[in-house]
Amino acid sequence: MKKHITLFGKESLFGDSRQELWDIDDRKKLYGVSDLSECPEDAIIGRALLSGEEVLDLVELGMNYSKMGYDEIEYNYLECPEDVELGGFIQDYLDNENANNGKYNKN
């Protein structure tokens, strides 16, 4: 059984990047990360750097997927258009997933 995971990405005009990992089947955000170019000194564990606790949460999530019978991951990457806010892009995709059929580039 396949688990459908999508990584949404957005790069700003200034080169800053932001990504969110979503479980498409359950419409659930699993993880988010972004550059800290405005305040790089704020790159602390638990804010922008993955903490040990978050790693354990992701490992536990994988174990739970396995218990539910998932043995394969179908992974897509969707790049958010420059003129669209990432949160709106994700919500539009989730609301219209079946209607999208290639509307957004899948890599």
MDAnalysis code that builds the backbone (N, CA, C; Angstrom):
import MDAnalysis as mda
import numpy as np

u = mda.Universe.empty(321, n_residues=107, atom_resindex=np.repeat(np.arange(107), 3), trajectory=True)
u.add_TopologyAttr("name", ["N", "CA", "C"] * 107)
u.add_TopologyAttr("resid", np.arange(1, 108))
u.add_TopologyAttr("resname", ["MET", "LYS", "LYS", "HIS", "ILE", "THR", "LEU", "PHE", "GLY", "LYS", "GLU", "SER", "LEU", "PHE", "GLY", "ASP", "SER", "ARG", "GLN", "GLU", "LEU", "TRP", "ASP", "ILE", "ASP", "ASP", "ARG", "LYS", "LYS", "LEU", "TYR", "GLY", "VAL", "SER", "ASP", "LEU", "SER", "GLU", "CYS", "PRO", "GLU", "ASP", "ALA", "ILE", "ILE", "GLY", "ARG", "ALA", "LEU", "LEU", "SER", "GLY", "GLU", "GLU", "VAL", "LEU", "ASP", "LEU", "VAL", "GLU", "LEU", "GLY", "MET", "ASN", "TYR", "SER", "LYS", "MET", "GLY", "TYR", "ASP", "GLU", "ILE", "GLU", "TYR", "ASN", "TYR", "LEU", "GLU", "CYS", "PRO", "GLU", "ASP", "VAL", "GLU", "LEU", "GLY", "GLY", "PHE", "ILE", "GLN", "ASP", "TYR", "LEU", "ASP", "ASN", "GLU", "ASN", "ALA", "ASN", "ASN", "GLY", "LYS", "TYR", "ASN", "LYS", "ASN"])
u.atoms.positions = np.array([
    [0.852, -1.174, 0.000],
    [0.000, 0.000, 0.000],
    [0.904, 1.244, 0.000],
    [0.509, 2.247, -0.791],
    [1.315, 3.466, -0.919],
    [0.820, 4.584, -0.003],
    [1.757, 5.294, 0.597],
    [1.472, 6.512, 1.350],
    [1.880, 7.675, 0.447],
    [1.018, 8.647, 0.279],
    [1.274, 9.776, -0.609],
    [1.784, 10.974, 0.189],
    [3.006, 11.369, -0.116],
    [3.675, 12.469, 0.572],
    [4.028, 13.537, -0.462],
    [3.799, 14.792, -0.133],
    [4.157, 15.890, -1.039],
    [4.992, 16.911, -0.292],
    [6.074, 17.330, -0.926],
    [6.910, 18.410, -0.425],
    [6.598, 19.636, -1.252],
    [6.066, 20.663, -0.595],
    [5.772, 21.930, -1.253],
    [6.950, 22.867, -1.011],
    [7.393, 23.554, -2.035],
    [8.520, 24.455, -1.895],
    [8.229, 25.824, -2.463],
    [8.901, 26.806, -1.909],
    [8.753, 28.192, -2.371],
    [10.093, 28.876, -2.224],
    [10.538, 29.530, -3.292],
    [11.753, 30.328, -3.225],
    [11.371, 31.762, -3.547],
    [11.788, 32.697, -2.689],
    [11.438, 34.088, -2.898],
    [12.360, 34.713, -3.935],
    [12.026, 35.920, -4.326],
    [12.858, 36.657, -5.281],
    [14.253, 36.893, -4.740],
    [14.391, 36.883, -3.408],
    [15.675, 37.155, -2.767],
    [16.461, 35.881, -2.480],
    [15.942, 34.725, -2.920],
    [16.651, 33.468, -2.755],
    [16.333, 32.707, -1.483],
    [15.460, 33.247, -0.639],
    [15.062, 32.537, 0.578],
    [14.166, 31.362, 0.202],
    [14.297, 30.263, 0.924],
    [13.504, 29.075, 0.635],
    [12.652, 28.675, 1.831],
    [11.516, 28.082, 1.520],
    [10.617, 27.551, 2.544],
    [10.019, 26.267, 1.996],
    [9.910, 25.242, 2.844],
    [9.348, 23.971, 2.423],
    [8.429, 23.424, 3.507],
    [7.373, 22.728, 3.058],
    [6.475, 22.038, 3.965],
    [6.230, 20.638, 3.422],
    [6.341, 19.641, 4.296],
    [6.120, 18.244, 3.955],
    [4.729, 17.848, 4.441],
    [3.899, 17.317, 3.531],
    [2.514, 16.997, 3.858],
    [2.179, 15.545, 3.544],
    [1.401, 14.935, 4.425],
    [0.779, 13.643, 4.185],
    [-0.514, 13.961, 3.436],
    [-0.517, 13.714, 2.136],
    [-1.656, 14.081, 1.298],
    [-2.881, 13.246, 1.618],
    [-2.677, 11.975, 1.941],
    [-3.809, 11.098, 2.252],
    [-4.602, 11.610, 3.454],
    [-3.887, 12.076, 4.472],
    [-4.539, 12.538, 5.706],
    [-4.684, 14.054, 5.784],
    [-4.218, 14.761, 4.734],
    [-4.275, 16.235, 4.704],
    [-3.631, 16.824, 5.965],
    [-2.404, 16.341, 6.257],
    [-1.736, 16.702, 7.507],
    [-0.314, 17.189, 7.230],
    [0.025, 18.344, 7.782],
    [1.391, 18.850, 7.679],
    [2.276, 18.032, 8.613],
    [3.373, 17.506, 8.049],
    [4.296, 16.687, 8.830],
    [5.481, 17.493, 9.335],
    [5.948, 18.432, 8.520],
    [7.167, 19.162, 8.878],
    [7.281, 20.404, 8.012],
    [7.838, 21.444, 8.554],
    [8.100, 22.670, 7.809],
    [9.465, 23.225, 8.162],
    [10.094, 23.856, 7.187],
    [11.422, 24.426, 7.401],
    [11.584, 25.637, 6.483],
    [12.364, 26.608, 6.935],
    [12.627, 27.776, 6.101],
    [14.000, 28.344, 6.418],
    [14.515, 29.104, 5.461],
    [15.773, 29.803, 5.679],
    [15.577, 30.855, 6.764],
    [16.652, 31.179, 7.453],
    [16.608, 32.241, 8.456],
    [17.531, 33.378, 8.028],
    [17.343, 33.855, 6.821],
    [18.242, 34.873, 6.295],
    [18.089, 36.217, 7.006],
    [16.906, 36.479, 7.566],
    [16.712, 37.743, 8.277],
    [17.475, 37.768, 9.593],
    [17.498, 36.666, 10.291],
    [18.186, 36.574, 11.583],
    [18.900, 35.232, 11.687],
    [20.011, 35.038, 10.956],
    [20.671, 33.722, 10.992],
    [21.144, 33.324, 12.386],
    [21.337, 34.297, 13.249],
    [21.761, 33.965, 14.611],
    [20.647, 33.274, 15.391],
    [19.427, 33.301, 14.852],
    [18.299, 32.646, 15.503],
    [18.126, 31.193, 15.077],
    [19.067, 30.655, 14.325],
    [18.983, 29.257, 13.887],
    [19.307, 28.360, 15.076],
    [18.301, 28.164, 15.911],
    [18.495, 27.369, 17.120],
    [17.704, 26.069, 17.017],
    [18.128, 25.057, 17.734],
    [17.419, 23.782, 17.758],
    [15.996, 24.032, 18.256],
    [15.051, 23.494, 17.539],
    [13.655, 23.666, 17.905],
    [12.981, 24.809, 17.171],
    [13.763, 25.712, 16.607],
    [13.157, 26.780, 15.820],
    [13.313, 26.484, 14.344],
    [14.530, 26.512, 13.844],
    [14.744, 26.245, 12.428],
    [15.556, 24.982, 12.208],
    [16.219, 24.538, 13.217],
    [16.989, 23.305, 13.095],
    [16.178, 22.162, 13.673],
    [16.225, 21.038, 13.001],
    [15.500, 19.857, 13.443],
    [16.014, 19.417, 14.816],
    [15.105, 19.278, 15.758],
    [15.496, 18.835, 17.094],
    [15.448, 17.313, 17.172],
    [16.116, 16.759, 18.150],
    [16.064, 15.318, 18.373],
    [14.646, 14.828, 18.580],
    [13.845, 15.618, 19.266],
    [12.453, 15.251, 19.521],
    [11.662, 15.170, 18.212],
    [11.926, 16.120, 17.299],
    [11.241, 16.088, 16.003],
    [11.675, 14.876, 15.174],
    [12.950, 14.512, 15.262],
    [13.431, 13.319, 14.566],
    [12.694, 12.095, 15.089],
    [12.570, 11.987, 16.404],
    [11.855, 10.848, 16.988],
    [10.391, 10.837, 16.561],
    [9.772, 12.010, 16.483],
    [8.384, 12.092, 16.016],
    [8.258, 11.556, 14.593],
    [9.205, 11.906, 13.726],
    [9.169, 11.435, 12.342],
    [9.434, 9.931, 12.250],
    [10.345, 9.418, 13.070],
    [10.604, 7.973, 13.104],
    [9.337, 7.242, 13.572],
    [8.714, 7.763, 14.631],
    [7.479, 7.155, 15.134],
    [6.381, 7.189, 14.070],
    [6.291, 8.285, 13.326],
    [5.314, 8.389, 12.256],
    [5.546, 7.290, 11.221],
    [6.809, 7.080, 10.838],
    [7.139, 6.023, 9.888],
    [6.761, 4.643, 10.410],
    [7.012, 4.422, 11.686],
    [6.652, 3.140, 12.291],
    [5.133, 2.946, 12.273],
    [4.396, 4.022, 12.557],
    [2.931, 3.936, 12.538],
    [2.410, 3.665, 11.130],
    [3.028, 4.312, 10.115],
    [2.638, 4.027, 8.733],
    [2.834, 2.548, 8.434],
    [3.942, 1.993, 8.905],
    [4.232, 0.577, 8.679],
    [3.177, -0.303, 9.345],
    [2.807, 0.035, 10.571],
    [1.781, -0.735, 11.281],
    [0.438, -0.689, 10.555],
    [0.174, 0.430, 9.860],
    [-1.088, 0.578, 9.119],
    [-1.044, -0.139, 7.772],
    [0.100, -0.730, 7.452],
    [0.193, -1.496, 6.221],
    [0.871, -0.799, 5.054],
    [1.333, 0.413, 5.263],
    [2.033, 1.120, 4.183],
    [3.435, 0.536, 4.033],
    [3.796, 0.204, 2.797],
    [5.125, -0.349, 2.544],
    [5.848, 0.395, 1.420],
    [5.234, 1.505, 0.966],
    [5.817, 2.280, -0.121],
    [5.382, 3.743, 0.018],
    [6.260, 4.647, -0.407],
    [5.932, 6.082, -0.380],
    [5.946, 6.605, -1.807],
    [4.868, 7.285, -2.174],
    [4.841, 8.015, -3.438],
    [5.095, 9.475, -3.090],
    [6.167, 10.019, -3.620],
    [6.649, 11.332, -3.232],
    [6.580, 12.286, -4.413],
    [6.033, 13.467, -4.190],
    [5.986, 14.523, -5.200],
    [6.574, 15.801, -4.630],
    [7.176, 16.592, -5.493],
    [7.635, 17.926, -5.122],
    [6.883, 18.921, -5.983],
    [6.248, 19.887, -5.342],
    [5.526, 20.932, -6.055],
    [6.122, 22.287, -5.689],
    [6.556, 23.013, -6.685],
    [7.134, 24.347, -6.474],
    [6.017, 25.374, -6.579],
    [5.910, 26.201, -5.566],
    [4.908, 27.254, -5.519],
    [5.286, 28.364, -6.504],
    [4.333, 28.837, -7.310],
    [4.628, 29.958, -8.217],
    [5.059, 31.201, -7.439],
    [5.888, 32.011, -8.057],
    [6.437, 33.198, -7.393],
    [5.358, 34.150, -6.901],
    [4.271, 34.264, -7.634],
    [3.240, 35.257, -7.312],
    [2.158, 34.733, -6.361],
    [2.394, 33.559, -5.752],
    [1.406, 32.952, -4.855],
    [2.054, 32.691, -3.503],
    [1.305, 32.935, -2.443],
    [1.786, 32.664, -1.084],
    [1.717, 31.155, -0.846],
    [2.744, 30.588, -0.182],
    [2.856, 29.142, -0.023],
    [1.640, 28.535, 0.681],
    [1.180, 29.145, 1.753],
    [0.024, 28.607, 2.479],
    [-1.218, 28.516, 1.600],
    [-1.453, 29.537, 0.799],
    [-2.591, 29.528, -0.122],
    [-2.435, 28.488, -1.214],
    [-1.206, 28.334, -1.689],
    [-0.902, 27.336, -2.715],
    [-1.195, 25.933, -2.197],
    [-0.750, 25.652, -0.976],
    [-0.981, 24.332, -0.385],
    [-2.471, 24.096, -0.184],
    [-3.160, 25.085, 0.359],
    [-4.597, 24.919, 0.605],
    [-5.359, 24.702, -0.699],
    [-4.994, 25.451, -1.745],
    [-5.628, 25.280, -3.047],
    [-5.394, 23.869, -3.568],
    [-4.181, 23.381, -3.414],
    [-3.856, 22.023, -3.869],
    [-4.674, 20.982, -3.101],
    [-4.732, 21.128, -1.778],
    [-5.481, 20.163, -0.968],
    [-6.975, 20.209, -1.285],
    [-7.501, 21.410, -1.482],
    [-8.928, 21.558, -1.780],
    [-9.296, 21.010, -3.153],
    [-8.345, 21.059, -4.082],
    [-8.633, 20.687, -5.468],
    [-7.760, 19.555, -5.970],
    [-7.266, 18.712, -5.072],
    [-6.293, 17.687, -5.452],
    [-6.742, 16.866, -6.653],
    [-7.942, 16.374, -6.648],
    [-8.405, 15.537, -7.746],
    [-8.601, 16.339, -9.031],
    [-8.877, 17.622, -8.905],
    [-9.090, 18.461, -10.085],
    [-7.780, 19.001, -10.657],
    [-6.691, 18.958, -9.879],
    [-5.433, 19.547, -10.330],
    [-4.881, 18.847, -11.565],
    [-4.792, 17.533, -11.544],
    [-4.336, 16.743, -12.686],
    [-3.282, 17.456, -13.530],
    [-2.152, 17.749, -12.916],
    [-1.057, 18.355, -13.670],
    [-1.069, 19.869, -13.685],
    [-2.000, 20.499, -12.966],
    [-2.039, 21.958, -12.930],
    [-0.736, 22.517, -12.409],
    [-0.161, 21.824, -11.449],
    [1.125, 22.234, -10.892],
    [2.197, 21.254, -11.327],
    [3.404, 21.746, -11.468],
    [4.510, 20.893, -11.899],
    [4.882, 19.908, -10.812],
    [4.928, 18.649, -11.158],
    [5.383, 17.601, -10.240],
    [6.761, 17.186, -10.689],
    [7.720, 17.170, -9.766],
    [9.073, 16.735, -10.097],
    [9.359, 15.424, -9.424],
])
